[in-house]
Amino acid sequence: MPRYYGDRSICGVEPRLIPISHCMLRRTEAVTMMTDERLMTPDALPWHGLVDGIDFQLFYASAETGRFTVMLRCAAGSFFARHKHLGAGEYYVVKGRMEYRMGSAPAGTYGYEPLDAIHDHTAFPEYTELLFTNYGPVVFLDAEDRVSMILDHKLLTDIAAG
């Protein structure tokens, strides 16, 4: 079934129903569209190990934009080591609690992490489930601030593919 847009700013013609395949975009226009819609039940997705005590379900990963969305399942006492966000991130704590430089984020907390945010230690003192979206890679740093791991859409996709 063809998709239609009737907005002159997208297609550059008088508003009416036009198949999107007939639209031409000027190079200067920034238009982002997902290539497919998604509706899923997380219970049907497998869990994959990420780091000690932390597993993930991959909801979405884009090779085009680098954005990824995961559900994290964090065992009590698990943590993420020092890392830097090379893209902004957003999270929502579904269950449990996360502790990091901004403070304590109990269940029901939404947080935004800006580009270039550095977190020395992100801990989960109790069992925690966390919905997390990042708009680019997260690099993990060693004691000398050298990159020890890159968490990005490619790594997550590769791990999920087995």
C-alpha positions in Angstrom: 0.0 0.0 0.0 1.6 3.3 -1.0 2.3 6.0 1.6 1.0 9.5 1.0 2.0 12.9 2.0 0.0 16.0 1.3 2.3 18.6 2.8 3.8 21.1 0.4 6.9 21.4 2.5 7.7 17.7 2.0 6.7 17.3 -1.7 7.0 20.8 -3.0 3.6 20.7 -4.7 0.1 21.9 -3.9 -1.4 20.0 -1.0 -3.2 16.8 -2.1 -2.7 13.1 -1.6 0.5 12.2 -3.5 2.3 8.8 -3.4 5.5 9.4 -1.5 7.4 7.7 -4.4 6.5 10.8 -6.5 8.0 13.3 -4.1 11.4 14.8 -4.8 13.3 16.4 -1.9 15.8 19.2 -2.3 19.3 18.4 -1.0 19.0 21.2 1.5 16.0 19.7 3.2 16.7 17.5 6.2 14.1 14.7 6.3 14.4 11.6 8.4 12.0 8.7 8.0 12.1 5.3 9.5 12.1 2.7 6.7 9.7 0.5 8.6 7.2 0.7 11.4 7.6 -1.4 14.5 5.2 -2.9 16.9 6.6 -5.6 19.2 6.1 -7.4 22.4 9.3 -7.3 24.5 8.5 -10.6 26.1 9.1 -12.2 22.7 12.7 -10.8 22.4 15.7 -12.7 23.7 18.1 -11.3 26.3 21.8 -11.0 25.4 24.8 -10.4 27.7 26.4 -7.0 27.5 28.8 -6.7 30.5 28.9 -8.7 33.8 25.5 -8.7 35.4 23.8 -6.6 32.6 21.8 -8.0 29.7 19.9 -6.3 27.0 17.0 -6.7 24.6 17.5 -4.9 21.3 14.4 -2.9 20.4 15.9 -0.9 17.5 19.3 -0.1 16.0 19.9 2.1 13.0 23.0 1.8 10.9 21.9 5.1 9.2 21.8 7.3 12.3 23.6 5.2 14.9 20.5 5.4 17.2 19.7 2.4 19.3 17.0 1.5 21.9 17.5 -1.3 24.4 15.9 -2.6 27.5 18.6 -3.2 30.1 18.3 -5.8 32.8 20.8 -5.1 35.5 21.6 -7.4 38.4 21.9 -6.0 41.9 25.5 -4.7 42.3 26.2 -4.5 38.5 27.5 -1.3 37.0 28.8 0.4 33.9 32.4 1.6 34.1 33.6 5.1 33.1 32.1 6.0 29.8 31.4 9.0 27.5 28.3 9.6 25.4 29.2 10.5 21.8 25.5 11.0 21.2 22.8 12.2 23.5 20.9 9.6 25.5 17.5 9.2 27.2 16.4 6.6 29.8 13.4 5.6 31.8 13.8 3.4 34.9 11.1 0.8 34.7 12.1 -1.1 37.9 14.7 -0.8 40.6 17.2 2.1 40.9 20.2 3.6 39.1 22.9 5.7 40.8 25.2 8.0 38.9 26.7 11.5 38.9 23.3 13.1 38.7 22.1 11.2 41.8 19.6 8.4 42.4 17.1 7.5 39.7 14.4 5.2 41.2 11.7 3.5 39.2 9.6 6.0 37.3 12.5 8.4 36.6 13.2 9.8 33.2 16.6 11.2 32.4 18.4 12.9 29.6 22.2 12.6 29.1 23.7 15.2 26.7 26.4 14.7 24.1 29.8 14.4 25.6 28.5 13.5 29.1 31.0 11.5 31.1 29.9 9.1 33.8 32.6 7.7 36.1 30.5 4.9 37.5 26.8 4.1 36.8 25.6 1.6 39.4 22.6 -0.6 40.0 22.4 -1.3 43.8 19.2 -3.4 43.2 17.7 -5.4 40.4 16.9 -2.8 37.7 15.2 -2.6 34.3 16.0 0.5 32.3 14.7 1.5 28.8 17.6 3.3 27.1 18.0 5.1 23.8 21.2 6.7 22.6 21.7 8.8 19.5 25.2 7.6 18.7 28.0 5.5 20.4 28.9 5.3 24.0 32.7 4.8 24.5 34.0 3.1 27.6 37.2 4.4 29.0 40.1 2.8 30.9 42.1 4.4 33.7 44.1 6.5 31.2 41.0 7.5 29.3 41.7 5.3 26.4 38.8 3.7 24.7 38.3 0.1 25.9 35.0 -0.6 24.3 32.5 1.1 21.9 28.9 0.5 22.5 27.0 1.3 19.3 24.3 0.0 17.0 26.8 -2.3 15.3 28.0 -4.0 18.5 24.4 -4.5 19.7 23.2 -5.8 16.3 26.2 -8.2 16.2 25.6 -9.5 19.7 21.9 -9.9 19.1 22.6 -11.8 15.8 24.7 -14.3 17.8 
